[in-house]
Amino acid sequence: MVGTIRIEGDDLILELHGVDQILAIKRSISVPLAHITSVSTDTVPWKAFQQLKAGGTSLPGVIKDGTFLDQNGITFFEMHHPDRCITLNLDHETYKQIVFEVDDKEAAAQMVRGVLPPHG
């Protein structure tokens, strides 16, 4: 199941739906737009057994929902199909990255990029 994203004021709201809320142990994430440093539509590798699950569900090749730790920091995943995800790179947040599956990753990335404040 894919999530939805929306802009609300100065924040990006990422909402999980259905069983993903249970599997990820989270209903939504709010991120200040000023903390998003970049948005990518590159396909995300599964990295099975290369990340420590801190809370959520992982069945390699099937689902990755929740919080995971690796040498780069903490990443939140909502992913069933890696080729349908956007990746948000963040500063000043608990998560260093959020990988989030959406219906149309190009449109979602363009929407987010269109409202990002310039980074110095």
FIKOLZA-1660 file (N, C-alpha, C; in steps of 0.1 Angstrom, whole numbers, plus 5000, padded with zeros to 4 digits):
% residues 120
   i   px   py   pz ch aa at
   1 5008 4988 5000  A  M  N
   1 5000 5000 5000  A  M CA
   1 5009 5012 5000  A  M  C
   2 5006 5022 4992  A  V  N
   2 5014 5034 4991  A  V CA
   2 5009 5045 5001  A  V  C
   3 5018 5054 5004  A  G  N
   3 5014 5065 5013  A  G CA
   3 5010 5077 5005  A  G  C
   4 5006 5087 5012  A  T  N
   4 5003 5100 5006  A  T CA
   4 5011 5111 5012  A  T  C
   5 5014 5121 5004  A  I  N
   5 5021 5133 5010  A  I CA
   5 5013 5145 5006  A  I  C
   6 5015 5155 5015  A  R  N
   6 5009 5168 5013  A  R CA
   6 5017 5179 5020  A  R  C
   7 5015 5191 5015  A  I  N
   7 5022 5203 5021  A  I CA
   7 5011 5209 5030  A  I  C
   8 5015 5212 5043  A  E  N
   8 5007 5218 5052  A  E CA
   8 5015 5229 5059  A  E  C
   9 5013 5242 5054  A  G  N
   9 5021 5253 5059  A  G CA
   9 5035 5251 5055  A  G  C
  10 5044 5251 5065  A  D  N
  10 5058 5250 5062  A  D CA
  10 5063 5235 5064  A  D  C
  11 5054 5226 5065  A  D  N
  11 5057 5212 5067  A  D CA
  11 5053 5203 5056  A  D  C
  12 5060 5192 5054  A  L  N
  12 5056 5181 5045  A  L CA
  12 5051 5170 5054  A  L  C
  13 5039 5166 5051  A  I  N
  13 5032 5155 5059  A  I CA
  13 5032 5143 5051  A  I  C
  14 5038 5132 5056  A  L  N
  14 5038 5119 5049  A  L CA
  14 5028 5110 5057  A  L  C
  15 5018 5105 5051  A  E  N
  15 5008 5097 5058  A  E CA
  15 5009 5082 5053  A  E  C
  16 5009 5073 5063  A  L  N
  16 5008 5059 5060  A  L CA
  16 4993 5055 5060  A  L  C
  17 4990 5044 5053  A  H  N
  17 4976 5040 5053  A  H CA
  17 4975 5025 5055  A  H  C
  18 4963 5021 5060  A  G  N
  18 4960 5007 5062  A  G CA
  18 4970 5000 5071  A  G  C
  19 4974 4988 5068  A  V  N
  19 4982 4979 5076  A  V CA
  19 4996 4985 5078  A  V  C
  20 5000 4994 5068  A  D  N
  20 5014 5000 5070  A  D CA
  20 5015 5008 5083  A  D  C
  21 5004 5013 5088  A  Q  N
  21 5005 5021 5100  A  Q CA
  21 5009 5011 5112  A  Q  C
  22 5004 4999 5111  A  I  N
  22 5007 4989 5121  A  I CA
  22 5021 4984 5119  A  I  C
  23 5025 4981 5107  A  L  N
  23 5038 4975 5104  A  L CA
  23 5049 4985 5107  A  L  C
  24 5047 4998 5104  A  A  N
  24 5057 5008 5106  A  A CA
  24 5057 5014 5120  A  A  C
  25 5046 5011 5128  A  I  N
  25 5044 5016 5141  A  I CA
  25 5044 5032 5141  A  I  C
  26 5037 5037 5130  A  K  N
  26 5036 5051 5128  A  K CA
  26 5025 5054 5119  A  K  C
  27 5017 5065 5121  A  R  N
  27 5006 5069 5112  A  R CA
  27 5011 5079 5102  A  R  C
  28 5019 5089 5107  A  S  N
  28 5024 5099 5098  A  S CA
  28 5037 5105 5103  A  S  C
  29 5043 5112 5095  A  I  N
  29 5056 5119 5098  A  I CA
  29 5054 5134 5093  A  I  C
  30 5058 5143 5101  A  S  N
  30 5058 5157 5097  A  S CA
  30 5073 5162 5097  A  S  C
  31 5077 5168 5086  A  V  N
  31 5090 5173 5084  A  V CA
  31 5090 5188 5079  A  V  C
  32 5097 5197 5087  A  P  N
  32 5097 5210 5082  A  P CA
  32 5104 5211 5068  A  P  C
  33 5098 5218 5058  A  L  N
  33 5104 5219 5045  A  L CA
  33 5118 5224 5045  A  L  C
  34 5121 5232 5055  A  A  N
  34 5135 5238 5056  A  A CA
  34 5145 5227 5060  A  A  C
  35 5141 5216 5065  A  H  N
  35 5150 5205 5069  A  H CA
  35 5152 5195 5058  A  H  C
  36 5145 5196 5046  A  I  N
  36 5147 5187 5035  A  I CA
  36 5158 5193 5026  A  I  C
  37 5169 5185 5025  A  T  N
  37 5181 5190 5017  A  T CA
  37 5180 5186 5003  A  T  C
  38 5173 5175 5000  A  S  N
  38 5172 5170 4986  A  S CA
  38 5161 5159 4985  A  S  C
  39 5157 5157 4973  A  V  N
  39 5147 5147 4970  A  V CA
  39 5152 5139 4958  A  V  C
  40 5151 5125 4960  A  S  N
  40 5156 5117 4949  A  S CA
  40 5145 5107 4945  A  S  C
  41 5145 5103 4932  A  T  N
  41 5136 5093 4927  A  T CA
  41 5143 5080 4923  A  T  C
  42 5156 5079 4927  A  D  N
  42 5164 5068 4924  A  D CA
  42 5158 5055 4931  A  D  C
  43 5158 5044 4924  A  T  N
  43 5154 5031 4930  A  T CA
  43 5162 5028 4942  A  T  C
  44 5156 5024 4953  A  V  N
  44 5163 5022 4966  A  V CA
  44 5166 5007 4967  A  V  C
  45 5178 5004 4970  A  P  N
  45 5182 4989 4972  A  P CA
  45 5176 4984 4986  A  P  C
  46 5173 4972 4986  A  W  N
  46 5167 4966 4999  A  W CA
  46 5177 4966 5010  A  W  C
  47 5190 4964 5007  A  K  N
  47 5200 4963 5018  A  K CA
  47 5196 4953 5029  A  K  C
  48 5192 4941 5025  A  A  N
  48 5188 4931 5035  A  A CA
  48 5200 4928 5044  A  A  C
  49 5197 4928 5057  A  F  N
  49 5206 4924 5067  A  F CA
  49 5218 4934 5068  A  F  C
  50 5217 4946 5062  A  Q  N
  50 5227 4956 5063  A  Q CA
  50 5223 4967 5072  A  Q  C
  51 5211 4966 5077  A  Q  N
  51 5205 4977 5086  A  Q CA
  51 5198 4970 5098  A  Q  C
  52 5199 4976 5109  A  L  N
  52 5193 4971 5121  A  L CA
  52 5179 4977 5122  A  L  C
  53 5169 4969 5124  A  K  N
  53 5156 4973 5125  A  K CA
  53 5154 4978 5139  A  K  C
  54 5150 4991 5141  A  A  N
  54 5147 4997 5154  A  A CA
  54 5133 4997 5158  A  A  C
  55 5124 4995 5148  A  G  N
  55 5110 4994 5151  A  G CA
  55 5102 4993 5138  A  G  C
  56 5095 4983 5135  A  G  N
  56 5088 4981 5123  A  G CA
  56 5089 4967 5118  A  G  C
  57 5088 4965 5105  A  T  N
  57 5087 4952 5098  A  T CA
  57 5096 4952 5086  A  T  C
  58 5102 4941 5084  A  S  N
  58 5111 4939 5072  A  S CA
  58 5110 4924 5068  A  S  C
  59 5106 4923 5055  A  L  N
  59 5106 4910 5048  A  L CA
  59 5113 4913 5035  A  L  C
  60 5127 4910 5034  A  P  N
  60 5134 4915 5022  A  P CA
  60 5128 4911 5009  A  P  C
  61 5126 4921 5000  A  G  N
  61 5120 4919 4987  A  G CA
  61 5105 4920 4988  A  G  C
  62 5099 4921 5000  A  V  N
  62 5085 4922 5001  A  V CA
  62 5080 4935 5007  A  V  C
  63 5085 4938 5019  A  I  N
  63 5081 4950 5026  A  I CA
  63 5092 4955 5036  A  I  C
  64 5093 4968 5037  A  K  N
  64 5102 4974 5047  A  K CA
  64 5095 4987 5052  A  K  C
  65 5089 4986 5064  A  D  N
  65 5082 4996 5070  A  D CA
  65 5087 4999 5084  A  D  C
  66 5091 5011 5087  A  G  N
  66 5095 5015 5100  A  G CA
  66 5109 5021 5101  A  G  C
  67 5115 5021 5112  A  T  N
  67 5128 5028 5115  A  T CA
  67 5139 5018 5115  A  T  C
  68 5150 5021 5107  A  F  N
  68 5162 5013 5106  A  F CA
  68 5174 5021 5108  A  F  C
  69 5184 5014 5113  A  L  N
  69 5197 5021 5116  A  L CA
  69 5208 5014 5107  A  L  C
  70 5217 5023 5102  A  D  N
  70 5229 5018 5096  A  D CA
  70 5240 5028 5098  A  D  C
  71 5252 5026 5092  A  Q  N
  71 5263 5034 5094  A  Q CA
  71 5261 5049 5091  A  Q  C
  72 5251 5052 5083  A  N  N
  72 5248 5066 5079  A  N CA
  72 5238 5073 5089  A  N  C
  73 5232 5065 5098  A  G  N
  73 5222 5071 5107  A  G CA
  73 5209 5064 5107  A  G  C
  74 5198 5071 5110  A  I  N
  74 5185 5065 5111  A  I CA
  74 5177 5068 5098  A  I  C
  75 5171 5058 5092  A  T  N
  75 5162 5060 5081  A  T CA
  75 5148 5054 5084  A  T  C
  76 5138 5061 5079  A  F  N
  76 5125 5056 5080  A  F CA
  76 5120 5051 5066  A  F  C
  77 5115 5039 5065  A  F  N
  77 5110 5033 5053  A  F CA
  77 5095 5031 5053  A  F  C
  78 5089 5033 5042  A  E  N
  78 5075 5029 5039  A  E CA
  78 5077 5024 5024  A  E  C
  79 5081 5011 5023  A  M  N
  79 5085 5006 5010  A  M CA
  79 5080 4992 5008  A  M  C
  80 5073 4990 4996  A  H  N
  80 5069 4977 4991  A  H CA
  80 5076 4975 4978  A  H  C
  81 5076 4986 4970  A  H  N
  81 5082 4985 4956  A  H CA
  81 5093 4996 4955  A  H  C
  82 5106 4993 4956  A  P  N
  82 5116 5003 4956  A  P CA
  82 5116 5012 4945  A  P  C
  83 5111 5008 4933  A  D  N
  83 5111 5017 4922  A  D CA
  83 5099 5027 4922  A  D  C
  84 5091 5027 4932  A  R  N
  84 5080 5037 4934  A  R CA
  84 5082 5046 4945  A  R  C
  85 5095 5047 4950  A  C  N
  85 5097 5055 4962  A  C CA
  85 5105 5068 4959  A  C  C
  86 5102 5078 4968  A  I  N
  86 5110 5090 4968  A  I CA
  86 5119 5089 4981  A  I  C
  87 5130 5095 4980  A  T  N
  87 5139 5095 4992  A  T CA
  87 5141 5110 4995  A  T  C
  88 5138 5113 5008  A  L  N
  88 5141 5127 5013  A  L CA
  88 5153 5126 5021  A  L  C
  89 5163 5135 5018  A  N  N
  89 5175 5136 5027  A  N CA
  89 5172 5148 5036  A  N  C
  90 5176 5146 5049  A  L  N
  90 5172 5156 5059  A  L CA
  90 5184 5161 5067  A  L  C
  91 5182 5173 5072  A  D  N
  91 5192 5179 5082  A  D CA
  91 5183 5182 5094  A  D  C
  92 5189 5182 5106  A  H  N
  92 5183 5187 5118  A  H CA
  92 5171 5179 5122  A  H  C
  93 5171 5166 5118  A  E  N
  93 5159 5157 5121  A  E CA
  93 5165 5144 5127  A  E  C
  94 5156 5137 5134  A  T  N
  94 5160 5123 5139  A  T CA
  94 5164 5114 5128  A  T  C
  95 5156 5114 5117  A  Y  N
  95 5158 5106 5105  A  Y CA
  95 5168 5114 5096  A  Y  C
  96 5178 5107 5091  A  K  N
  96 5187 5113 5081  A  K CA
  96 5181 5111 5067  A  K  C
  97 5172 5101 5065  A  Q  N
  97 5165 5099 5053  A  Q CA
  97 5151 5093 5056  A  Q  C
  98 5142 5096 5047  A  I  N
  98 5129 5090 5046  A  I CA
  98 5127 5084 5032  A  I  C
  99 5125 5071 5032  A  V  N
  99 5122 5065 5019  A  V CA
  99 5107 5062 5019  A  V  C
 100 5099 5067 5010  A  F  N
 100 5085 5067 5011  A  F CA
 100 5079 5063 4997  A  F  C
 101 5071 5053 4997  A  E  N
 101 5064 5048 4984  A  E CA
 101 5052 5057 4982  A  E  C
 102 5050 5061 4969  A  V  N
 102 5039 5069 4965  A  V CA
 102 5034 5064 4952  A  V  C
 103 5022 5068 4948  A  D  N
 103 5016 5064 4935  A  D CA
 103 5025 5069 4923  A  D  C
 104 5029 5081 4923  A  D  N
 104 5037 5087 4912  A  D CA
 104 5049 5094 4918  A  D  C
 105 5060 5087 4918  A  K  N
 105 5072 5093 4924  A  K CA
 105 5077 5106 4917  A  K  C
 106 5076 5107 4904  A  E  N
 106 5081 5119 4897  A  E CA
 106 5072 5131 4901  A  E  C
 107 5059 5129 4901  A  A  N
 107 5050 5140 4905  A  A CA
 107 5052 5144 4920  A  A  C
 108 5054 5134 4928  A  A  N
 108 5056 5137 4943  A  A CA
 108 5069 5144 4945  A  A  C
 109 5080 5140 4938  A  A  N
 109 5093 5147 4940  A  A CA
 109 5092 5161 4934  A  A  C
 110 5085 5163 4923  A  Q  N
 110 5084 5176 4917  A  Q CA
 110 5076 5185 4927  A  Q  C
 111 5066 5180 4933  A  M  N
 111 5058 5188 4942  A  M CA
 111 5066 5193 4954  A  M  C
 112 5074 5184 4960  A  V  N
 112 5083 5187 4971  A  V CA
 112 5093 5197 4967  A  V  C
 113 5100 5194 4956  A  R  N
 113 5111 5203 4951  A  R CA
 113 5106 5217 4948  A  R  C
 114 5093 5218 4944  A  G  N
 114 5087 5231 4940  A  G CA
 114 5085 5240 4952  A  G  C
 115 5084 5234 4964  A  V  N
 115 5082 5242 4976  A  V CA
 115 5093 5243 4986  A  V  C
 116 5105 5237 4982  A  L  N
 116 5116 5237 4991  A  L CA
 116 5122 5251 4991  A  L  C
 117 5126 5256 5003  A  P  N
 117 5133 5269 5004  A  P CA
 117 5147 5267 4998  A  P  C
 118 5154 5277 4993  A  P  N
 118 5167 5276 4988  A  P CA
 118 5177 5272 5000  A  P  C
 119 5186 5263 4997  A  H  N
 119 5196 5260 5007  A  H CA
 119 5209 5266 5004  A  H  C
 120 5215 5272 5014  A  G  N
 120 5227 5280 5013  A  G CA
 120 5239 5275 5008  A  G  C
% end
